[in-house]
Amino acid sequence: MTQATAVSTAALRTFPLFQGLSDETLLAVAHSAVMRRIPRGQGVLHAGDRSDFVYFVLTGSLKVIVSDEDGREVILSILGQGELFGEMGIFGEQPRSASVVAVTPADLVLIAKHDFRRIMQENFEVAWRIMCNLADRLRNADRKIESLALMDVYGRVARLLLEMSEDVDGEAVVVRKITKQDIAKMIGASREMVSRVMKDLGTQGLIEETDHGIVLRDRLNDV
């Protein structure tokens, strides 16, 4: 990682977790936080590491991965601006359960675990939002298990694209850059099968791959 720099309250306000908090509270959080620039392809943390920090994504994109001894990799999620990771380490002393790697250059805000625990103790709203974030993560894990067990590859690809999409001028668009290999690693399929499914979805007019992202049509919900 590059050298740490100070964090402004303006930067903290970009994170949903800290929105609406008083200037005094944000200033106290800022005093406990540092910012680091992560180059593309660099690991931020690794499975088995000690849980020392909570991380917030200010800019860039990162992937959360697990892998086996043969190097086979599964992508658990893709993280973007405003999201956080490493918060499970606040609760207990277990080592990291997954690795995080920068997909693009990323600016991260780091807060030491012991400082974040203090922030949660002093600010119920922050503690509540962390609990809500963990509940959302559990629901997402349940949906992923459901799709792996009950859906074919077409359904899994469609659900992933829908979950990753954002509203852009009234259209659902997957803005974040994601490769077919990454999609395959996220849904438990081969890259070749994902390429075939994406081509079929495009031929049917359900998706359109553009320079600005993957545009999703309404009928994709029916796949």
N, CA and C atoms as a LAMMPS dump frame, in Angstrom:
ITEM: TIMESTEP
0
ITEM: NUMBER OF ATOMS
669
ITEM: BOX BOUNDS ff ff ff
-5.0000000000000000e+02 5.0000000000000000e+02
-5.0000000000000000e+02 5.0000000000000000e+02
-5.0000000000000000e+02 5.0000000000000000e+02
ITEM: ATOMS id mol type element x y z
1 1 1 N 0.839 -1.188 0
2 1 2 C 0 0 0
3 1 3 C 0.879 1.246 0
4 2 1 N 0.304 2.347 -0.544
5 2 2 C 1.021 3.596 -0.552
6 2 3 C 0.938 4.244 0.824
7 3 1 N 1.67 5.358 0.976
8 3 2 C 1.71 6.047 2.255
9 3 3 C 0.321 6.563 2.635
10 4 1 N 0.016 6.492 3.918
11 4 2 C -1.295 6.915 4.404
12 4 3 C -1.39 8.436 4.424
13 5 1 N -2.59 8.965 4.133
14 5 2 C -2.863 10.39 4.204
15 5 3 C -4.096 10.624 5.065
16 6 1 N -4.29 11.88 5.468
17 6 2 C -5.419 12.222 6.324
18 6 3 C -6.733 12.125 5.549
19 7 1 N -7.831 12.004 6.29
20 7 2 C -9.164 11.879 5.702
21 7 3 C -10.006 13.073 6.136
22 8 1 N -10.703 13.699 5.192
23 8 2 C -11.554 14.846 5.494
24 8 3 C -12.962 14.384 5.863
25 9 1 N -13.694 15.238 6.557
26 9 2 C -15.082 14.921 6.874
27 9 3 C -15.927 14.886 5.602
28 10 1 N -15.531 15.677 4.586
29 10 2 C -16.253 15.661 3.309
30 10 3 C -16.165 14.283 2.658
31 11 1 N -14.987 13.655 2.743
32 11 2 C -14.834 12.307 2.193
33 11 3 C -15.689 11.317 2.966
34 12 1 N -15.746 11.45 4.285
35 12 2 C -16.541 10.531 5.101
36 12 3 C -18.027 10.651 4.782
37 13 1 N -18.483 11.846 4.435
38 13 2 C -19.904 12.038 4.141
39 13 3 C -20.346 11.313 2.872
40 14 1 N -19.404 10.872 2.043
41 14 2 C -19.785 10.144 0.829
42 14 3 C -20.199 8.711 1.147
43 15 1 N -19.915 8.236 2.35
44 15 2 C -20.261 6.868 2.727
45 15 3 C -21.627 6.839 3.407
46 16 1 N -22.535 5.954 2.964
47 16 2 C -23.853 5.861 3.594
48 16 3 C -23.775 5.669 5.108
49 17 1 N -22.761 4.963 5.576
50 17 2 C -22.641 4.674 7.001
51 17 3 C -22.533 5.947 7.835
52 18 1 N -21.936 6.996 7.273
53 18 2 C -21.67 8.211 8.041
54 18 3 C -22.579 9.379 7.671
55 19 1 N -23.466 9.188 6.698
56 19 2 C -24.328 10.283 6.283
57 19 3 C -25.317 10.643 7.384
58 20 1 N -25.511 11.95 7.59
59 20 2 C -26.455 12.416 8.591
60 20 3 C -25.88 12.578 9.975
61 21 1 N -24.61 12.192 10.165
62 21 2 C -23.994 12.347 11.483
63 21 3 C -23.544 13.794 11.682
64 22 1 N -23.425 14.203 12.932
65 22 2 C -23.048 15.576 13.242
66 22 3 C -21.6 15.841 12.837
67 23 1 N -21.287 17.132 12.651
68 23 2 C -19.916 17.517 12.307
69 23 3 C -18.943 17.072 13.392
70 24 1 N -19.368 17.167 14.645
71 24 2 C -18.501 16.773 15.761
72 24 3 C -18.176 15.282 15.706
73 25 1 N -19.193 14.469 15.419
74 25 2 C -18.99 13.024 15.329
75 25 3 C -18.083 12.685 14.148
76 26 1 N -18.34 13.313 12.992
77 26 2 C -17.523 13.05 11.806
78 26 3 C -16.071 13.458 12.02
79 27 1 N -15.87 14.558 12.726
80 27 2 C -14.504 15 12.993
81 27 3 C -13.77 13.981 13.858
82 28 1 N -14.466 13.402 14.834
83 28 2 C -13.858 12.373 15.683
84 28 3 C -13.511 11.132 14.863
85 29 1 N -14.396 10.76 13.929
86 29 2 C -14.122 9.615 13.056
87 29 3 C -12.924 9.912 12.162
88 30 1 N -12.877 11.129 11.61
89 30 2 C -11.785 11.511 10.712
90 30 3 C -10.432 11.427 11.402
91 31 1 N -10.398 11.75 12.7
92 31 2 C -9.136 11.694 13.441
93 31 3 C -8.634 10.255 13.596
94 32 1 N -9.546 9.287 13.464
95 32 2 C -9.169 7.876 13.605
96 32 3 C -8.914 7.2 12.262
97 33 1 N -9.131 7.924 11.165
98 33 2 C -9.081 7.313 9.833
99 33 3 C -7.857 7.77 9.041
100 34 1 N -7.427 6.918 8.131
101 34 2 C -6.369 7.263 7.179
102 34 3 C -6.812 6.801 5.795
103 35 1 N -6.2 7.382 4.762
104 35 2 C -6.522 7.007 3.398
105 35 3 C -5.282 6.427 2.718
106 36 1 N -5.506 5.377 1.926
107 36 2 C -4.416 4.763 1.175
108 36 3 C -4.858 4.533 -0.27
109 37 1 N -3.892 4.659 -1.182
110 37 2 C -4.11 4.387 -2.605
111 37 3 C -3.621 2.977 -2.901
112 38 1 N -4.474 2.17 -3.538
113 38 2 C -4.147 0.782 -3.836
114 38 3 C -4.018 0.609 -5.352
115 39 1 N -2.881 0.166 -5.854
116 39 2 C -2.731 -0.039 -7.298
117 39 3 C -3.587 -1.204 -7.794
118 40 1 N -3.894 -1.182 -9.077
119 40 2 C -4.663 -2.261 -9.699
120 40 3 C -3.928 -3.594 -9.53
121 41 1 N -4.664 -4.627 -9.135
122 41 2 C -4.103 -5.965 -8.996
123 41 3 C -3.465 -6.259 -7.657
124 42 1 N -3.342 -5.257 -6.796
125 42 2 C -2.709 -5.481 -5.49
126 42 3 C -3.717 -5.998 -4.472
127 43 1 N -3.286 -6.943 -3.649
128 43 2 C -4.126 -7.452 -2.582
129 43 3 C -4.181 -6.477 -1.419
130 44 1 N -5.364 -6.273 -0.884
131 44 2 C -5.549 -5.39 0.269
132 44 3 C -5.447 -6.194 1.558
133 45 1 N -6.105 -7.332 1.567
134 45 2 C -5.987 -8.262 2.689
135 45 3 C -6.137 -9.677 2.157
136 46 1 N -5.739 -10.647 2.962
137 46 2 C -5.727 -12.042 2.512
138 46 3 C -6.395 -12.936 3.55
139 47 1 N -7.035 -13.98 3.065
140 47 2 C -7.66 -14.948 3.96
141 47 3 C -6.62 -15.471 4.938
142 48 1 N -6.976 -15.492 6.216
143 48 2 C -6.05 -15.935 7.248
144 48 3 C -5.345 -14.805 7.962
145 49 1 N -5.397 -13.566 7.384
146 49 2 C -4.782 -12.408 8.035
147 49 3 C -5.503 -12.078 9.339
148 50 1 N -4.806 -11.357 10.2
149 50 2 C -5.45 -10.796 11.389
150 50 3 C -6.437 -9.721 10.965
151 51 1 N -7.508 -9.562 11.721
152 51 2 C -8.53 -8.555 11.424
153 51 3 C -8.189 -7.277 12.181
154 52 1 N -7.438 -6.377 11.535
155 52 2 C -6.961 -5.175 12.211
156 52 3 C -7.713 -3.901 11.821
157 53 1 N -8.321 -3.878 10.619
158 53 2 C -8.936 -2.651 10.12
159 53 3 C -10.31 -2.913 9.504
160 54 1 N -11.113 -1.84 9.459
161 54 2 C -12.32 -1.789 8.638
162 54 3 C -11.99 -0.881 7.453
163 55 1 N -12.43 -1.274 6.245
164 55 2 C -12.068 -0.568 5.019
165 55 3 C -13.314 0.008 4.348
166 56 1 N -13.179 1.226 3.812
167 56 2 C -14.253 1.889 3.076
168 56 3 C -13.726 2.259 1.69
169 57 1 N -14.538 2.002 0.666
170 57 2 C -14.111 2.249 -0.713
171 57 3 C -14.517 3.663 -1.115
172 58 1 N -13.527 4.551 -1.259
173 58 2 C -13.796 5.924 -1.68
174 58 3 C -13.868 6.009 -3.204
175 59 1 N -12.931 5.365 -3.888
176 59 2 C -12.961 5.285 -5.352
177 59 3 C -12.456 3.907 -5.765
178 60 1 N -12.774 3.511 -6.996
179 60 2 C -12.236 2.265 -7.537
180 60 3 C -13.145 1.076 -7.313
181 61 1 N -12.631 -0.089 -7.68
182 61 2 C -13.388 -1.34 -7.612
183 61 3 C -12.481 -2.444 -7.089
184 62 1 N -13.045 -3.324 -6.257
185 62 2 C -12.29 -4.428 -5.679
186 62 3 C -13.139 -5.69 -5.712
187 63 1 N -12.472 -6.85 -5.704
188 63 2 C -13.209 -8.111 -5.664
189 63 3 C -12.841 -8.875 -4.395
190 64 1 N -13.857 -9.519 -3.823
191 64 2 C -13.685 -10.352 -2.637
192 64 3 C -13.643 -11.8 -3.117
193 65 1 N -12.566 -12.508 -2.809
194 65 2 C -12.368 -13.841 -3.373
195 65 3 C -11.981 -14.864 -2.313
196 66 1 N -12.3 -16.128 -2.605
197 66 2 C -11.769 -17.266 -1.863
198 66 3 C -11.177 -18.222 -2.897
199 67 1 N -10.167 -18.955 -2.51
200 67 2 C -9.52 -19.871 -3.448
201 67 3 C -9.072 -21.123 -2.715
202 68 1 N -8.847 -22.194 -3.504
203 68 2 C -8.386 -23.444 -2.91
204 68 3 C -6.898 -23.63 -3.175
205 69 1 N -6.354 -24.771 -2.74
206 69 2 C -4.913 -25.015 -2.877
207 69 3 C -4.477 -25.131 -4.326
208 70 1 N -5.405 -25.446 -5.229
209 70 2 C -5.079 -25.567 -6.648
210 70 3 C -5.194 -24.242 -7.379
211 71 1 N -5.505 -23.172 -6.655
212 71 2 C -5.6 -21.865 -7.278
213 71 3 C -6.948 -21.549 -7.891
214 72 1 N -7.916 -22.459 -7.756
215 72 2 C -9.253 -22.169 -8.267
216 72 3 C -9.895 -21.095 -7.403
217 73 1 N -10.561 -20.149 -8.054
218 73 2 C -11.013 -18.934 -7.39
219 73 3 C -12.515 -18.749 -7.547
220 74 1 N -13.145 -18.32 -6.465
221 74 2 C -14.552 -17.941 -6.494
222 74 3 C -14.638 -16.488 -6.04
223 75 1 N -15.375 -15.675 -6.81
224 75 2 C -15.578 -14.279 -6.444
225 75 3 C -16.87 -14.167 -5.643
226 76 1 N -16.764 -13.719 -4.419
227 76 2 C -17.94 -13.581 -3.564
228 76 3 C -18.707 -12.305 -3.867
229 77 1 N -17.988 -11.242 -4.196
230 77 2 C -18.658 -9.978 -4.525
231 77 3 C -17.667 -9.017 -5.169
232 78 1 N -18.23 -8.02 -5.845
233 78 2 C -17.461 -6.908 -6.396
234 78 3 C -17.859 -5.662 -5.617
235 79 1 N -16.873 -4.945 -5.087
236 79 2 C -17.141 -3.78 -4.25
237 79 3 C -16.825 -2.502 -5.016
238 80 1 N -17.645 -1.469 -4.799
239 80 2 C -17.429 -0.178 -5.437
240 80 3 C -17.569 0.963 -4.455
241 81 1 N -17.605 2.177 -4.989
242 81 2 C -17.63 3.388 -4.181
243 81 3 C -18.758 3.353 -3.151
244 82 1 N -18.418 3.731 -1.916
245 82 2 C -19.392 3.818 -0.84
246 82 3 C -19.533 2.555 -0.015
247 83 1 N -18.963 1.442 -0.501
248 83 2 C -19.121 0.173 0.22
249 83 3 C -17.975 -0.029 1.211
250 84 1 N -18.166 -0.965 2.118
251 84 2 C -17.152 -1.257 3.116
252 84 3 C -16.904 -2.755 3.174
253 85 1 N -15.754 -3.125 3.725
254 85 2 C -15.452 -4.529 3.944
255 85 3 C -14.529 -4.65 5.149
256 86 1 N -14.439 -5.873 5.65
257 86 2 C -13.618 -6.106 6.842
258 86 3 C -14.345 -5.869 8.137
259 87 1 N -15.655 -5.504 8.064
260 87 2 C -16.375 -5.167 9.292
261 87 3 C -16.676 -6.379 10.153
262 88 1 N -16.67 -7.578 9.572
263 88 2 C -16.92 -8.762 10.401
264 88 3 C -15.819 -8.949 11.441
265 89 1 N -14.626 -8.429 11.151
266 89 2 C -13.518 -8.54 12.088
267 89 3 C -13.723 -7.766 13.371
268 90 1 N -14.718 -6.852 13.376
269 90 2 C -15.015 -6.101 14.597
270 90 3 C -15.537 -7.035 15.684
271 91 1 N -16.235 -8.089 15.236
272 91 2 C -16.917 -8.977 16.174
273 91 3 C -16.085 -10.238 16.392
274 92 1 N -15.237 -10.208 17.386
275 92 2 C -14.394 -11.361 17.681
276 92 3 C -12.986 -11.211 17.12
277 93 1 N -12.218 -12.284 17.272
278 93 2 C -10.811 -12.249 16.887
279 93 3 C -10.48 -13.271 15.8
280 94 1 N -11.477 -13.704 15.038
281 94 2 C -11.231 -14.673 13.978
282 94 3 C -10.442 -14.028 12.837
283 95 1 N -9.597 -14.816 12.139
284 95 2 C -8.846 -14.262 11.003
285 95 3 C -9.764 -13.984 9.82
286 96 1 N -9.253 -13.259 8.827
287 96 2 C -10.031 -12.944 7.635
288 96 3 C -10.474 -14.227 6.939
289 97 1 N -11.717 -14.229 6.467
290 97 2 C -12.272 -15.424 5.816
291 97 3 C -12.112 -15.379 4.304
292 98 1 N -11.719 -14.223 3.746
293 98 2 C -11.574 -14.08 2.302
294 98 3 C -10.484 -13.067 2.005
295 99 1 N -10.086 -13.006 0.745
296 99 2 C -9.089 -12.037 0.293
297 99 3 C -9.775 -10.945 -0.512
298 100 1 N -9.163 -9.756 -0.557
299 100 2 C -9.699 -8.631 -1.335
300 100 3 C -8.583 -8.084 -2.212
301 101 1 N -8.871 -7.953 -3.511
302 101 2 C -7.884 -7.507 -4.491
303 101 3 C -8.462 -6.336 -5.277
304 102 1 N -7.642 -5.331 -5.57
305 102 2 C -8.089 -4.173 -6.345
306 102 3 C -8.246 -4.551 -7.817
307 103 1 N -9.448 -4.369 -8.361
308 103 2 C -9.699 -4.603 -9.774
309 103 3 C -9.225 -3.406 -10.586
310 104 1 N -9.426 -2.206 -10.045
311 104 2 C -8.924 -0.963 -10.609
312 104 3 C -8.169 -0.228 -9.494
313 105 1 N -7.376 0.795 -9.82
314 105 2 C -6.787 1.593 -8.738
315 105 3 C -7.886 2.086 -7.804
316 106 1 N -7.621 2.016 -6.501
317 106 2 C -8.673 2.326 -5.528
318 106 3 C -8.121 3.18 -4.391
319 107 1 N -8.951 4.1 -3.918
320 107 2 C -8.654 4.868 -2.709
321 107 3 C -9.5 4.308 -1.582
322 108 1 N -8.845 3.882 -0.511
323 108 2 C -9.538 3.275 0.62
324 108 3 C -9.345 4.114 1.883
325 109 1 N -10.398 4.197 2.677
326 109 2 C -10.323 4.789 4.01
327 109 3 C -10.246 3.653 5.021
328 110 1 N -9.242 3.69 5.899
329 110 2 C -9.027 2.632 6.886
330 110 3 C -9.259 3.173 8.282
331 111 1 N -9.955 2.387 9.099
332 111 2 C -10.126 2.704 10.51
333 111 3 C -9.754 1.458 11.309
334 112 1 N -8.855 1.612 12.263
335 112 2 C -8.415 0.486 13.079
336 112 3 C -9.6 -0.114 13.835
337 113 1 N -9.554 -1.425 14.012
338 113 2 C -10.664 -2.14 14.633
339 113 3 C -11.009 -1.585 16.017
340 114 1 N -10.006 -1.339 16.841
341 114 2 C -10.291 -0.869 18.196
342 114 3 C -10.904 0.533 18.169
343 115 1 N -10.494 1.36 17.179
344 115 2 C -11.101 2.687 17.053
345 115 3 C -12.55 2.576 16.587
346 116 1 N -12.798 1.644 15.662
347 116 2 C -14.157 1.502 15.145
348 116 3 C -15.093 0.963 16.221
349 117 1 N -14.593 0.071 17.065
350 117 2 C -15.419 -0.405 18.179
351 117 3 C -15.81 0.757 19.089
352 118 1 N -14.869 1.643 19.34
353 118 2 C -15.153 2.807 20.186
354 118 3 C -16.196 3.706 19.516
355 119 1 N -16.052 3.91 18.2
356 119 2 C -17.014 4.729 17.464
357 119 3 C -18.416 4.132 17.568
358 120 1 N -18.514 2.818 17.458
359 120 2 C -19.813 2.15 17.56
360 120 3 C -20.397 2.299 18.963
361 121 1 N -19.554 2.201 19.984
362 121 2 C -20.032 2.326 21.361
363 121 3 C -20.555 3.738 21.646
364 122 1 N -19.923 4.729 21.009
365 122 2 C -20.295 6.116 21.254
366 122 3 C -21.421 6.603 20.349
367 123 1 N -21.714 5.866 19.259
368 123 2 C -22.713 6.309 18.284
369 123 3 C -23.611 5.135 17.904
370 124 1 N -24.794 5.086 18.509
371 124 2 C -25.696 3.974 18.237
372 124 3 C -26.07 3.898 16.765
373 125 1 N -26.227 5.053 16.1
374 125 2 C -26.644 5.046 14.693
375 125 3 C -25.611 4.328 13.827
376 126 1 N -24.318 4.524 14.114
377 126 2 C -23.272 3.817 13.364
378 126 3 C -23.362 2.318 13.634
379 127 1 N -23.54 1.939 14.903
380 127 2 C -23.655 0.517 15.246
381 127 3 C -24.867 -0.101 14.552
382 128 1 N -25.992 0.621 14.53
383 128 2 C -27.206 0.108 13.892
384 128 3 C -26.983 -0.092 12.392
385 129 1 N -26.32 0.861 11.743
386 129 2 C -26.085 0.752 10.305
387 129 3 C -25.139 -0.403 9.979
388 130 1 N -24.167 -0.646 10.853
389 130 2 C -23.283 -1.801 10.654
390 130 3 C -24.084 -3.092 10.749
391 131 1 N -24.989 -3.187 11.715
392 131 2 C -25.818 -4.387 11.847
393 131 3 C -26.714 -4.572 10.622
394 132 1 N -27.269 -3.473 10.109
395 132 2 C -28.096 -3.558 8.901
396 132 3 C -27.27 -4.009 7.71
397 133 1 N -26.036 -3.54 7.626
398 133 2 C -25.145 -3.93 6.532
399 133 3 C -24.846 -5.431 6.595
400 134 1 N -24.619 -5.943 7.8
401 134 2 C -24.364 -7.378 7.958
402 134 3 C -25.61 -8.189 7.623
403 135 1 N -26.787 -7.676 7.978
404 135 2 C -28.029 -8.374 7.633
405 135 3 C -28.215 -8.427 6.123
406 136 1 N -27.894 -7.327 5.417
407 136 2 C -27.971 -7.316 3.951
408 136 3 C -27.016 -8.338 3.359
409 137 1 N -25.823 -8.429 3.929
410 137 2 C -24.842 -9.388 3.427
411 137 3 C -25.353 -10.821 3.604
412 138 1 N -26.006 -11.1 4.731
413 138 2 C -26.555 -12.438 4.967
414 138 3 C -27.666 -12.745 3.968
415 139 1 N -28.53 -11.751 3.692
416 139 2 C -29.589 -11.958 2.708
417 139 3 C -29.004 -12.227 1.322
418 140 1 N -27.953 -11.489 0.96
419 140 2 C -27.306 -11.712 -0.336
420 140 3 C -26.706 -13.111 -0.426
421 141 1 N -26.113 -13.576 0.684
422 141 2 C -25.556 -14.931 0.697
423 141 3 C -26.665 -15.965 0.532
424 142 1 N -27.815 -15.731 1.164
425 142 2 C -28.951 -16.648 1.021
426 142 3 C -29.42 -16.702 -0.429
427 143 1 N -29.491 -15.531 -1.087
428 143 2 C -29.919 -15.491 -2.487
429 143 3 C -28.931 -16.223 -3.382
430 144 1 N -27.638 -16.08 -3.084
431 144 2 C -26.626 -16.762 -3.899
432 144 3 C -26.737 -18.276 -3.739
433 145 1 N -26.94 -18.741 -2.514
434 145 2 C -27.123 -20.18 -2.285
435 145 3 C -28.363 -20.671 -3.031
436 146 1 N -29.43 -19.883 -2.967
437 146 2 C -30.666 -20.25 -3.661
438 146 3 C -30.442 -20.375 -5.16
439 147 1 N -29.742 -19.395 -5.758
440 147 2 C -29.545 -19.422 -7.204
441 147 3 C -28.658 -20.58 -7.623
442 148 1 N -27.637 -20.888 -6.833
443 148 2 C -26.763 -22.014 -7.152
444 148 3 C -27.514 -23.335 -7.091
445 149 1 N -28.463 -23.424 -6.152
446 149 2 C -29.18 -24.683 -5.956
447 149 3 C -30.356 -24.861 -6.908
448 150 1 N -31.022 -23.743 -7.27
449 150 2 C -32.301 -23.871 -7.963
450 150 3 C -32.319 -23.317 -9.385
451 151 1 N -31.332 -22.525 -9.788
452 151 2 C -31.371 -21.878 -11.094
453 151 3 C -30.362 -22.486 -12.058
454 152 1 N -30.706 -22.448 -13.364
455 152 2 C -29.717 -22.826 -14.374
456 152 3 C -28.797 -21.64 -14.615
457 153 1 N -27.827 -21.802 -15.519
458 153 2 C -26.835 -20.749 -15.734
459 153 3 C -27.491 -19.476 -16.267
460 154 1 N -28.506 -19.619 -17.136
461 154 2 C -29.206 -18.441 -17.647
462 154 3 C -29.799 -17.636 -16.493
463 155 1 N -30.457 -18.322 -15.572
464 155 2 C -31.069 -17.64 -14.441
465 155 3 C -30.033 -16.992 -13.538
466 156 1 N -28.911 -17.68 -13.332
467 156 2 C -27.862 -17.133 -12.462
468 156 3 C -27.227 -15.89 -13.07
469 157 1 N -26.962 -15.928 -14.379
470 157 2 C -26.393 -14.756 -15.045
471 157 3 C -27.372 -13.587 -14.971
472 158 1 N -28.64 -13.851 -15.267
473 158 2 C -29.653 -12.793 -15.244
474 158 3 C -29.764 -12.172 -13.864
475 159 1 N -29.825 -13.009 -12.808
476 159 2 C -29.96 -12.479 -11.456
477 159 3 C -28.744 -11.64 -11.075
478 160 1 N -27.539 -12.106 -11.42
479 160 2 C -26.336 -11.349 -11.071
480 160 3 C -26.337 -9.988 -11.758
481 161 1 N -26.673 -9.952 -13.048
482 161 2 C -26.701 -8.68 -13.772
483 161 3 C -27.73 -7.731 -13.169
484 162 1 N -28.892 -8.259 -12.821
485 162 2 C -29.929 -7.427 -12.209
486 162 3 C -29.482 -6.877 -10.858
487 163 1 N -28.812 -7.706 -10.058
488 163 2 C -28.35 -7.266 -8.74
489 163 3 C -27.247 -6.217 -8.843
490 164 1 N -26.44 -6.286 -9.913
491 164 2 C -25.335 -5.344 -10.074
492 164 3 C -25.742 -4.063 -10.794
493 165 1 N -26.948 -4.025 -11.34
494 165 2 C -27.357 -2.894 -12.164
495 165 3 C -27.687 -1.655 -11.335
496 166 1 N -27.593 -0.501 -11.985
497 166 2 C -27.949 0.784 -11.394
498 166 3 C -28.901 1.498 -12.341
499 167 1 N -29.691 2.404 -11.804
500 167 2 C -30.593 3.19 -12.639
501 167 3 C -29.82 4.33 -13.296
502 168 1 N -29.788 4.317 -14.612
503 168 2 C -29.116 5.369 -15.375
504 168 3 C -30.122 5.918 -16.386
505 169 1 N -30.638 7.124 -16.12
506 169 2 C -31.612 7.762 -17.001
507 169 3 C -32.794 6.842 -17.305
508 170 1 N -33.274 6.147 -16.264
509 170 2 C -34.445 5.313 -16.416
510 170 3 C -34.174 3.916 -16.941
511 171 1 N -32.904 3.582 -17.204
512 171 2 C -32.555 2.246 -17.667
513 171 3 C -31.715 1.533 -16.621
514 172 1 N -31.86 0.207 -16.552
515 172 2 C -31.034 -0.603 -15.658
516 172 3 C -29.725 -0.913 -16.385
517 173 1 N -28.605 -0.47 -15.814
518 173 2 C -27.308 -0.616 -16.473
519 173 3 C -26.283 -1.147 -15.474
520 174 1 N -25.529 -2.154 -15.895
521 174 2 C -24.386 -2.616 -15.097
522 174 3 C -23.22 -1.728 -15.472
523 175 1 N -22.944 -0.732 -14.64
524 175 2 C -21.922 0.264 -14.942
525 175 3 C -20.526 -0.257 -14.616
526 176 1 N -20.423 -1 -13.544
527 176 2 C -19.109 -1.501 -13.129
528 176 3 C -18.554 -2.459 -14.177
529 177 1 N -17.268 -2.304 -14.464
530 177 2 C -16.616 -3.186 -15.415
531 177 3 C -16.498 -4.579 -14.812
532 178 1 N -17.015 -5.561 -15.523
533 178 2 C -16.919 -6.947 -15.055
534 178 3 C -16.717 -7.84 -16.267
535 179 1 N -15.736 -8.719 -16.181
536 179 2 C -15.441 -9.611 -17.293
537 179 3 C -16.315 -10.858 -17.227
538 180 1 N -16.393 -11.558 -18.353
539 180 2 C -17.159 -12.819 -18.362
540 180 3 C -16.487 -13.845 -17.462
541 181 1 N -15.159 -13.772 -17.34
542 181 2 C -14.467 -14.672 -16.425
543 181 3 C -14.88 -14.395 -14.984
544 182 1 N -15.006 -13.113 -14.634
545 182 2 C -15.436 -12.762 -13.279
546 182 3 C -16.877 -13.207 -13.027
547 183 1 N -17.745 -13.035 -14.015
548 183 2 C -19.132 -13.502 -13.871
549 183 3 C -19.141 -15.002 -13.618
550 184 1 N -18.321 -15.726 -14.381
551 184 2 C -18.256 -17.177 -14.217
552 184 3 C -17.828 -17.55 -12.804
553 185 1 N -16.854 -16.815 -12.265
554 185 2 C -16.362 -17.111 -10.917
555 185 3 C -17.384 -16.739 -9.842
556 186 1 N -18.314 -15.855 -10.185
557 186 2 C -19.31 -15.442 -9.205
558 186 3 C -20.518 -16.372 -9.176
559 187 1 N -20.788 -17.068 -10.292
560 187 2 C -22.006 -17.878 -10.344
561 187 3 C -21.719 -19.366 -10.437
562 188 1 N -20.436 -19.761 -10.411
563 188 2 C -20.101 -21.178 -10.437
564 188 3 C -20.316 -21.827 -11.79
565 189 1 N -19.849 -21.168 -12.848
566 189 2 C -19.97 -21.702 -14.203
567 189 3 C -18.651 -21.484 -14.937
568 190 1 N -18.542 -22.039 -16.141
569 190 2 C -17.34 -21.836 -16.947
570 190 3 C -17.452 -20.527 -17.72
571 191 1 N -16.296 -19.959 -18.078
572 191 2 C -16.306 -18.726 -18.865
573 191 3 C -16.968 -18.957 -20.212
574 192 1 N -16.735 -20.125 -20.795
575 192 2 C -17.322 -20.43 -22.102
576 192 3 C -18.849 -20.438 -22.027
577 193 1 N -19.379 -21.027 -20.947
578 193 2 C -20.833 -21.082 -20.798
579 193 3 C -21.401 -19.687 -20.588
580 194 1 N -20.72 -18.87 -19.794
581 194 2 C -21.184 -17.499 -19.565
582 194 3 C -21.174 -16.71 -20.871
583 195 1 N -20.12 -16.883 -21.681
584 195 2 C -20.047 -16.189 -22.972
585 195 3 C -21.213 -16.586 -23.868
586 196 1 N -21.552 -17.877 -23.868
587 196 2 C -22.663 -18.367 -24.672
588 196 3 C -23.989 -17.775 -24.194
589 197 1 N -24.176 -17.745 -22.874
590 197 2 C -25.412 -17.207 -22.313
591 197 3 C -25.53 -15.716 -22.616
592 198 1 N -24.443 -14.967 -22.441
593 198 2 C -24.467 -13.526 -22.713
594 198 3 C -24.784 -13.256 -24.175
595 199 1 N -24.212 -14.058 -25.064
596 199 2 C -24.489 -13.899 -26.494
597 199 3 C -25.958 -14.165 -26.781
598 200 1 N -26.509 -15.225 -26.181
599 200 2 C -27.922 -15.557 -26.38
600 200 3 C -28.826 -14.454 -25.838
601 201 1 N -28.489 -13.924 -24.656
602 201 2 C -29.299 -12.851 -24.075
603 201 3 C -29.275 -11.616 -24.959
604 202 1 N -28.101 -11.345 -25.575
605 202 2 C -28.01 -10.222 -26.496
606 202 3 C -28.826 -10.446 -27.752
607 203 1 N -28.765 -11.661 -28.294
608 203 2 C -29.531 -11.994 -29.5
609 203 3 C -31.026 -11.866 -29.26
610 204 1 N -31.468 -12.212 -28.053
611 204 2 C -32.885 -12.13 -27.704
612 204 3 C -33.319 -10.703 -27.346
613 205 1 N -32.387 -9.765 -27.349
614 205 2 C -32.712 -8.389 -27.016
615 205 3 C -32.923 -8.138 -25.543
616 206 1 N -32.404 -9.036 -24.682
617 206 2 C -32.574 -8.891 -23.232
618 206 3 C -31.472 -8.047 -22.608
619 207 1 N -30.298 -8.014 -23.235
620 207 2 C -29.202 -7.164 -22.783
621 207 3 C -28.522 -6.548 -23.99
622 208 1 N -27.82 -5.448 -23.753
623 208 2 C -27.018 -4.816 -24.809
624 208 3 C -25.695 -4.379 -24.199
625 209 1 N -24.604 -4.907 -24.697
626 209 2 C -23.278 -4.543 -24.197
627 209 3 C -22.793 -3.303 -24.931
628 210 1 N -22.579 -2.219 -24.183
629 210 2 C -22.162 -0.952 -24.761
630 210 3 C -20.855 -0.496 -24.11
631 211 1 N -20.314 0.611 -24.616
632 211 2 C -19.094 1.169 -24.027
633 211 3 C -19.331 1.692 -22.618
634 212 1 N -20.584 1.978 -22.286
635 212 2 C -20.903 2.569 -20.984
636 212 3 C -21.396 1.529 -19.981
637 213 1 N -21.492 0.268 -20.398
638 213 2 C -21.941 -0.782 -19.501
639 213 3 C -22.903 -1.726 -20.199
640 214 1 N -23.477 -2.63 -19.429
641 214 2 C -24.427 -3.609 -19.959
642 214 3 C -25.83 -3.111 -19.659
643 215 1 N -26.576 -2.772 -20.712
644 215 2 C -27.949 -2.276 -20.555
645 215 3 C -28.892 -3.475 -20.487
646 216 1 N -29.744 -3.491 -19.456
647 216 2 C -30.667 -4.604 -19.234
648 216 3 C -32.082 -4.199 -19.643
649 217 1 N -32.759 -5.079 -20.34
650 217 2 C -34.15 -4.826 -20.734
651 217 3 C -35.093 -5.458 -19.714
652 218 1 N -36.323 -4.952 -19.692
653 218 2 C -37.287 -5.383 -18.672
654 218 3 C -37.524 -6.89 -18.684
655 219 1 N -37.537 -7.482 -19.886
656 219 2 C -37.867 -8.896 -19.996
657 219 3 C -36.806 -9.803 -19.364
658 220 1 N -35.633 -9.234 -18.995
659 220 2 C -34.594 -10.05 -18.348
660 220 3 C -35.094 -10.606 -17.019
661 221 1 N -36.053 -9.9 -16.387
662 221 2 C -36.609 -10.377 -15.113
663 221 3 C -37.316 -11.72 -15.27
664 222 1 N -37.714 -12.064 -16.489
665 222 2 C -38.461 -13.283 -16.708
666 222 3 C -37.577 -14.497 -17.003
667 223 1 N -36.261 -14.274 -17.113
668 223 2 C -35.344 -15.389 -17.445
669 223 3 C -35.255 -16.348 -16.276
